[in-house]
Amino acid sequence: MDGIDPTVPPSGTGCEECLREGGWWFHLRRCAQCGHVGCCDSSPSQHATAHYRATGHPFIQSFEPGEDWFYHYPRDAMYEGPVLAAPDSRPADQPAPGPAGRVPPNWTSLLHG
C-alpha cells in the first residue's frame, strides 16, 4: 500500500518528541511509512498527528500491546494492513500513560477528548 513500508522499524519505544522534551503520553502511534513513534491525539502534545501534518505520511498503526489497527489520516478511516517490522508495540512493562516517572498525578484532567 502506498504510505506503508513494512521493512522500517519503529524509531524507539516511546514518543520521540515527548522523550526529547521531557513530556509524557497517553498512548503511542507509529508512522507506517518511516517508523516515527509519536503520542496519540488524547495525549497533551499530539505528536503523531503533528508528524502527519509535517510529513504527509498518511498511515499510523497503534503502538500499544495487543493492537494492530491502522488509521489513514486523509480518509479519516481505519484499515487493516501488513505486519510491520518488529517490535510491533511499546514494551509491555512500559506503563500507559508513560513514561514512568513523568506522568503528573492529575493526568486524566490533561487529556484531550
DRENVEX-593709 format. One line per field, with one value per residue: residue number from 1; residue in three letters; chain; x, y, z of N, C-alpha, C, CB in turn. Coordinates in nm, 4 decimals. Glycine has a CB too. Example, Ala and Ser with C-alpha at 12.3 -4.5 7.8 and 13.67 -1.06 7.14 Angstrom:
2
vexti	1/2
vexse	Ala/Ser
rovo	A/A
n.px	1.3190/1.2850
n.py	-0.5690/-0.2250
n.pz	0.7800/0.7080
ca.px	1.2300/1.3670
ca.py	-0.4500/-0.1060
ca.pz	0.7800/0.7140
c.px	1.3200/1.2900
c.py	-0.3300/0.0030
c.pz	0.7800/0.7870
cb.px	1.1308/1.4084
cb.py	-0.4473/-0.0598
cb.pz	0.9046/0.5725
END
This chain:
113
vexti	1/2/3/4/5/6/7/8/9/10/11/12/13/14/15/16/17/18/19/20/21/22/23/24/25/26/27/28/29/30/31/32/33/34/35/36/37/38/39/40/41/42/43/44/45/46/47/48/49/50/51/52/53/54/55/56/57/58/59/60/61/62/63/64/65/66/67/68/69/70/71/72/73/74/75/76/77/78/79/80/81/82/83/84/85/86/87/88/89/90/91/92/93/94/95/96/97/98/99/100/101/102/103/104/105/106/107/108/109/110/111/112/113
vexse	Met/Asp/Gly/Ile/Asp/Pro/Thr/Val/Pro/Pro/Ser/Gly/Thr/Gly/Cys/Glu/Glu/Cys/Leu/Arg/Glu/Gly/Gly/Trp/Trp/Phe/His/Leu/Arg/Arg/Cys/Ala/Gln/Cys/Gly/His/Val/Gly/Cys/Cys/Asp/Ser/Ser/Pro/Ser/Gln/His/Ala/Thr/Ala/His/Tyr/Arg/Ala/Thr/Gly/His/Pro/Phe/Ile/Gln/Ser/Phe/Glu/Pro/Gly/Glu/Asp/Trp/Phe/Tyr/His/Tyr/Pro/Arg/Asp/Ala/Met/Tyr/Glu/Gly/Pro/Val/Leu/Ala/Ala/Pro/Asp/Ser/Arg/Pro/Ala/Asp/Gln/Pro/Ala/Pro/Gly/Pro/Ala/Gly/Arg/Val/Pro/Pro/Asn/Trp/Thr/Ser/Leu/Leu/His/Gly
rovo	A/A/A/A/A/A/A/A/A/A/A/A/A/A/A/A/A/A/A/A/A/A/A/A/A/A/A/A/A/A/A/A/A/A/A/A/A/A/A/A/A/A/A/A/A/A/A/A/A/A/A/A/A/A/A/A/A/A/A/A/A/A/A/A/A/A/A/A/A/A/A/A/A/A/A/A/A/A/A/A/A/A/A/A/A/A/A/A/A/A/A/A/A/A/A/A/A/A/A/A/A/A/A/A/A/A/A/A/A/A/A/A/A
n.px	0.0853/0.0494/0.2266/0.2865/0.5518/0.6617/0.9130/1.0515/1.1752/1.0355/1.0933/1.1683/1.0919/0.9118/0.7341/0.9029/0.9354/0.8226/0.9948/1.2345/1.1676/1.0905/0.8299/0.5121/0.2984/-0.0221/-0.1193/0.0576/0.1505/0.2520/0.4218/0.3475/0.4999/0.7609/0.8339/0.8345/0.7644/0.5035/0.2944/-0.0551/-0.3716/-0.5174/-0.3268/-0.1356/0.0392/0.0069/0.1762/0.1891/-0.0068/0.0915/0.3263/0.2213/0.1050/0.3349/0.4818/0.3142/0.2836/0.0620/-0.0475/-0.0915/-0.0090/-0.1386/0.0709/0.0516/0.0507/-0.0989/-0.2638/-0.3342/-0.4327/-0.4676/-0.4688/-0.5865/-0.5052/-0.5831/-0.8293/-0.9685/-1.0150/-1.0265/-0.8082/-0.6996/-0.3751/-0.0410/0.1940/0.4233/0.7752/0.9496/0.9947/0.6411/0.5022/0.5060/0.7204/0.5791/0.6071/0.6299/0.4628/0.1287/-0.0479/0.2717/0.6166/0.7298/0.7479/0.7212/0.4586/0.2029/0.0218/-0.2420/-0.3130/-0.5365/-0.7057/-0.5742/-0.5896/-0.6834/-1.0063
n.py	-0.1189/0.2219/0.4526/0.2880/0.1189/-0.1813/-0.2671/-0.0898/-0.0244/0.0707/0.3995/0.4044/0.3233/0.4905/0.8073/1.0124/1.2978/1.3682/1.2304/1.3638/1.6258/1.6106/1.5450/1.3664/1.0841/0.9456/0.7231/0.5412/0.5903/0.4685/0.5712/0.4377/0.4590/0.5732/0.4935/0.6615/0.7164/0.8462/1.0388/0.9851/1.1425/1.1956/1.2519/1.5130/1.6528/1.5535/1.4376/1.2410/1.3103/1.5632/1.4875/1.3658/1.5947/1.7444/1.5801/1.4444/1.1734/0.9166/0.6968/0.5592/0.3218/0.1583/0.1563/0.0095/-0.2629/-0.5636/-0.4431/-0.3890/-0.2204/0.0057/0.3498/0.5896/0.9053/1.1068/1.0010/0.9646/0.7093/0.3680/0.0891/-0.2384/-0.3725/-0.4593/-0.6738/-0.5026/-0.4160/-0.5497/-0.4085/-0.4603/-0.3062/-0.0832/-0.1685/-0.4216/-0.3910/-0.1219/0.1542/0.2786/0.5627/0.7034/0.8184/0.6173/0.7898/1.0457/1.1145/1.3260/1.3564/1.4413/1.3532/1.2565/1.4736/1.6251/1.5190/1.5182/1.5312
n.pz	0.0000/-0.0762/0.1187/0.3284/0.4670/0.5271/0.6077/0.7662/1.0851/1.4110/1.5497/1.8126/2.1586/2.2710/2.2522/2.0352/2.0468/2.2988/2.4719/2.4176/2.4911/2.7539/2.8106/2.8385/2.7539/2.6550/2.4882/2.2290/1.8835/1.5653/1.2782/0.9705/0.7485/0.7905/1.0452/1.2673/1.6059/1.7843/2.0098/2.0868/1.9859/2.2162/2.3973/2.5629/2.3816/2.1197/1.9153/1.7077/1.5161/1.4550/1.3293/1.0973/0.9777/0.9256/0.7523/0.5754/0.5713/0.5440/0.6964/1.0231/1.2784/1.5633/1.8474/2.0693/2.3024/2.1870/1.9988/1.6555/1.4607/1.1809/1.0868/0.8581/0.7859/0.5775/0.4828/0.7137/0.8296/0.9404/0.8885/0.7795/0.7719/0.6567/0.8356/1.0289/1.0600/1.3410/1.6713/1.7430/1.9193/2.2053/2.4843/2.6897/2.9634/2.9981/3.1202/3.0485/3.0929/2.9951/2.9901/3.2682/3.5739/3.4703/3.4364/3.5355/3.8503/3.8071/3.5536/3.4060/3.3818/3.1998/2.9498/2.6014/2.4638
ca.px	0.0000/0.1217/0.2297/0.3232/0.6759/0.6695/1.0513/1.1096/1.1473/0.9941/1.2020/1.2034/0.9875/0.8246/0.7184/1.0330/0.9351/0.7998/1.1186/1.3334/1.1223/1.0537/0.6849/0.4539/0.1948/-0.1271/-0.0947/0.1566/0.1185/0.3720/0.4063/0.3667/0.5903/0.9003/0.8590/0.8288/0.6711/0.4520/0.1831/-0.1887/-0.4430/-0.5627/-0.2089/-0.1256/0.1137/-0.0450/0.2891/0.1673/-0.0770/0.1853/0.4161/0.1460/0.0926/0.4668/0.5399/0.2154/0.2790/-0.0815/-0.0932/-0.0302/-0.0563/-0.1268/0.1959/0.0137/0.0473/-0.2252/-0.3398/-0.2661/-0.5107/-0.4097/-0.5568/-0.5475/-0.5421/-0.6616/-0.9651/-1.0274/-1.0702/-0.9481/-0.7708/-0.6110/-0.2542/0.0579/0.2763/0.5369/0.8995/0.9465/0.8838/0.5108/0.4404/0.5936/0.7400/0.4625/0.6306/0.6301/0.3250/0.0480/0.0403/0.4146/0.6980/0.7267/0.8143/0.6919/0.3148/0.1575/-0.0879/-0.3714/-0.3018/-0.6652/-0.7639/-0.4923/-0.6109/-0.7737/-1.1235
ca.py	0.0000/0.3488/0.5120/0.1875/0.0461/-0.2817/-0.3008/0.0134/-0.0460/0.1902/0.4899/0.3821/0.2610/0.5960/0.9237/1.0777/1.4366/1.3720/1.1884/1.4701/1.7490/1.5874/1.5317/1.2348/1.0460/0.8528/0.6058/0.5642/0.5587/0.4504/0.6037/0.3156/0.4859/0.5973/0.4354/0.7605/0.6871/0.9687/1.0212/0.9893/1.2695/1.2195/1.2984/1.6590/1.7140/1.5030/1.4359/1.1566/1.3918/1.6676/1.4232/1.3553/1.7283/1.7887/1.4923/1.3903/1.0267/0.9038/0.5882/0.5239/0.1987/0.1611/0.1014/-0.0425/-0.4091/-0.6285/-0.3688/-0.3880/-0.1416/0.1171/0.4647/0.6693/1.0440/1.1780/0.9462/0.9510/0.5737/0.2573/-0.0087/-0.3494/-0.3562/-0.5669/-0.6807/-0.4114/-0.4619/-0.5580/-0.4570/-0.4120/-0.2229/-0.0441/-0.2827/-0.4492/-0.3437/0.0245/0.1901/0.3740/0.6585/0.6917/0.7155/0.6113/0.8998/1.1769/1.1362/1.4004/1.2922/1.4836/1.3284/1.2375/1.6051/1.6887/1.4516/1.5788/1.4457
ca.pz	0.0000/-0.0728/0.2517/0.4289/0.4394/0.6331/0.6429/0.8518/1.2275/1.4838/1.5889/1.9532/2.2396/2.3216/2.1655/2.0152/2.0926/2.4444/2.5386/2.3999/2.5549/2.8938/2.8218/2.8650/2.6577/2.6961/2.4049/2.1239/1.7448/1.4829/1.1367/0.8936/0.6374/0.8317/1.1758/1.3758/1.7148/1.8442/2.1034/2.0283/1.9946/2.3532/2.4709/2.5624/2.2707/1.9923/1.8224/1.5896/1.4170/1.4123/1.2326/0.9724/0.9178/0.8786/0.6508/0.4828/0.5794/0.5681/0.7837/1.1513/1.3391/1.7083/1.9001/2.2002/2.3043/2.1550/1.8986/1.5262/1.3654/1.1064/1.0637/0.7425/0.8144/0.4767/0.4686/0.8468/0.8263/0.9935/0.7877/0.8118/0.6936/0.6688/0.9566/1.0194/1.1225/1.4879/1.7530/1.6992/2.0231/2.3159/2.5743/2.7744/3.1006/2.9975/3.1533/2.9726/3.0271/3.0224/3.0526/3.4147/3.6423/3.4106/3.4255/3.6529/3.9235/3.7519/3.4099/3.3387/3.3526/3.0962/2.8213/2.5028/2.4461
c.px	0.0889/0.1132/0.2619/0.4504/0.6965/0.8113/1.1146/1.0751/1.0984/1.1145/1.2466/1.0870/0.8913/0.8170/0.8515/1.0369/0.9142/0.9258/1.2235/1.2982/1.0848/0.9050/0.6412/0.3417/0.0937/-0.1096/-0.0018/0.1060/0.2480/0.3401/0.4396/0.4595/0.7357/0.9345/0.8552/0.7257/0.6340/0.3352/0.0493/-0.2553/-0.5058/-0.4495/-0.1982/-0.0607/0.0759/0.0623/0.2690/0.0964/0.0116/0.2837/0.3460/0.1383/0.2251/0.5174/0.4420/0.2098/0.1380/-0.1272/-0.0176/-0.0842/-0.0453/0.0062/0.1742/0.0078/-0.0928/-0.3097/-0.2625/-0.3399/-0.4274/-0.5154/-0.4995/-0.5980/-0.6267/-0.8060/-1.0382/-1.0936/-0.9714/-0.9242/-0.7030/-0.4901/-0.1583/0.1252/0.3970/0.6583/0.8892/1.0288/0.7521/0.4366/0.5480/0.6156/0.6200/0.4818/0.6426/0.4870/0.2598/-0.0513/0.1853/0.4883/0.6904/0.8046/0.7845/0.5429/0.2659/0.0391/-0.2260/-0.3815/-0.4373/-0.7295/-0.6888/-0.5093/-0.7044/-0.8865/-1.1513
c.py	0.1240/0.4084/0.4141/0.1181/-0.0551/-0.3162/-0.2043/-0.0136/0.0820/0.2706/0.4712/0.3190/0.3621/0.7094/0.9989/1.2173/1.4467/1.3322/1.2991/1.5943/1.7322/1.5727/1.3899/1.2102/0.9545/0.7204/0.6431/0.5184/0.5566/0.4866/0.4783/0.3355/0.4979/0.5415/0.5321/0.7177/0.8194/0.9384/1.0476/1.1257/1.2959/1.2729/1.4504/1.7181/1.6640/1.4974/1.3465/1.2354/1.5055/1.6117/1.4082/1.4910/1.7774/1.7089/1.4475/1.2386/0.9879/0.8001/0.5845/0.3873/0.2173/0.0983/0.0546/-0.1952/-0.4629/-0.5568/-0.3684/-0.3066/-0.0301/0.2267/0.5452/0.8118/1.1087/1.1301/0.9361/0.8139/0.4733/0.1560/-0.1284/-0.3332/-0.4707/-0.5667/-0.5904/-0.4702/-0.4540/-0.4442/-0.3936/-0.3301/-0.1754/-0.1673/-0.2999/-0.3996/-0.1916/0.0705/0.2804/0.4336/0.6430/0.8152/0.7238/0.7279/1.0374/1.2101/1.2085/1.3320/1.3252/1.4563/1.3151/1.3712/1.6774/1.6255/1.5327/1.4807/1.4049
c.pz	0.0000/0.0666/0.3625/0.3817/0.5510/0.6771/0.7425/0.9985/1.2944/1.5313/1.7331/2.0261/2.2997/2.2223/2.1571/2.0770/2.2437/2.5199/2.5324/2.4819/2.7018/2.9162/2.8533/2.7643/2.7220/2.6215/2.2902/1.9875/1.6643/1.3381/1.0566/0.7742/0.6824/0.9689/1.2922/1.4793/1.7806/1.9340/2.0345/2.0475/2.1306/2.4402/2.4640/2.4370/2.1318/1.8824/1.6998/1.4800/1.3681/1.3100/1.0978/0.9033/0.8601/0.7597/0.5424/0.4818/0.6262/0.6705/0.9160/1.1908/1.4897/1.7476/2.0440/2.1944/2.2744/2.0511/1.7667/1.4199/1.3021/1.0928/0.9480/0.7648/0.7053/0.4639/0.6023/0.8603/0.8836/0.8822/0.8529/0.7227/0.7162/0.8060/0.9337/1.0905/1.2747/1.5491/1.7103/1.8048/2.1206/2.4028/2.6683/2.9176/3.1094/3.0220/3.0492/3.0706/3.0714/2.9749/3.2045/3.4724/3.5861/3.4057/3.5514/3.7212/3.8666/3.6017/3.3410/3.3024/3.2409/2.9579/2.7314/2.4771/2.3106
cb.px	-0.0965/0.0655/0.0998/0.2071/0.7988/0.6015/1.1349/1.0596/1.2727/0.9066/1.1595/1.2440/1.0497/0.8738/0.6053/1.0649/0.8267/0.6833/1.1737/1.3450/1.0052/1.1042/0.6194/0.4006/0.2561/-0.2683/-0.2274/0.2866/0.0171/0.4248/0.4980/0.2336/0.5483/0.9283/0.9883/0.7945/0.7333/0.4112/0.1996/-0.2754/-0.5488/-0.6190/-0.0807/-0.0484/0.2583/-0.1608/0.4112/0.0850/-0.2073/0.2617/0.4629/0.0045/0.0416/0.5670/0.5968/0.2437/0.3906/-0.1451/-0.0782/-0.0601/0.0255/-0.2456/0.3102/-0.1230/0.0949/-0.3039/-0.3680/-0.2483/-0.6330/-0.3584/-0.5712/-0.6045/-0.4184/-0.5945/-0.9591/-1.1302/-1.1077/-1.0197/-0.6787/-0.6806/-0.1872/0.1638/0.3206/0.5012/1.0193/1.0006/0.9101/0.4262/0.3286/0.5324/0.8696/0.4334/0.7567/0.6866/0.3211/-0.0249/-0.0068/0.4723/0.8425/0.7844/0.9590/0.7480/0.2392/0.1192/-0.0828/-0.3937/-0.2211/-0.7600/-0.7644/-0.3473/-0.6686/-0.6987/-1.2383
cb.py	0.0005/0.4477/0.5757/0.0835/0.1433/-0.4057/-0.3050/0.1534/-0.0978/0.1522/0.6326/0.5139/0.1799/0.6473/1.0173/1.0867/1.5154/1.2786/1.0595/1.5071/1.8031/1.6986/1.5770/1.2247/0.9783/0.9130/0.5476/0.4924/0.6617/0.3039/0.7247/0.2638/0.6126/0.7444/0.3700/0.9016/0.5867/1.0684/1.1145/0.8805/1.2741/1.0908/1.2332/1.7027/1.6911/1.5903/1.3917/1.0312/1.4479/1.7257/1.2847/1.3007/1.8279/1.7794/1.3721/1.4393/0.9698/0.8734/0.4549/0.6323/0.0734/0.0871/0.2071/0.0163/-0.4608/-0.6434/-0.2232/-0.5292/-0.0822/0.0706/0.5534/0.6085/1.1254/1.1654/0.8086/1.0641/0.5344/0.1909/0.0546/-0.4900/-0.2252/-0.5538/-0.8295/-0.2740/-0.3782/-0.6956/-0.4284/-0.5278/-0.3016/0.0748/-0.2646/-0.5986/-0.4075/0.0823/0.2580/0.3059/0.7997/0.5671/0.7275/0.4773/0.8780/1.1825/1.0009/1.5427/1.3332/1.6323/1.2035/1.1564/1.6914/1.6826/1.3105/1.6151/1.5088
cb.pz	0.1232/-0.1777/0.2802/0.4519/0.4278/0.5882/0.5189/0.8096/1.2992/1.6026/1.5684/2.0217/2.3495/2.4569/2.2179/1.8662/2.0200/2.4837/2.4744/2.2520/2.4805/2.9781/2.6946/3.0122/2.5356/2.6693/2.3508/2.1574/1.6853/1.4925/1.0947/0.8462/0.5664/0.8310/1.1742/1.3205/1.8192/1.7373/2.2247/2.0893/1.8904/2.4138/2.4150/2.6817/2.2911/1.9461/1.8950/1.6268/1.4758/1.5337/1.2847/0.9987/1.0217/0.9906/0.7169/0.3451/0.6783/0.4431/0.7129/1.2628/1.2895/1.7758/1.8934/2.2458/2.4399/2.2776/1.9466/1.4775/1.4345/0.9657/1.1928/0.6089/0.8353/0.3445/0.4037/0.8733/0.6831/1.1147/0.6826/0.7918/0.7267/0.5591/0.9896/1.0792/1.0729/1.5363/1.9007/1.6586/2.0987/2.3997/2.6563/2.7757/3.1561/2.8618/3.2873/2.8493/3.0547/2.9556/3.0067/3.4660/3.6390/3.2709/3.4057/3.6131/4.0686/3.7788/3.3859/3.4274/3.4784/3.1360/2.8438/2.3693/2.4953
END
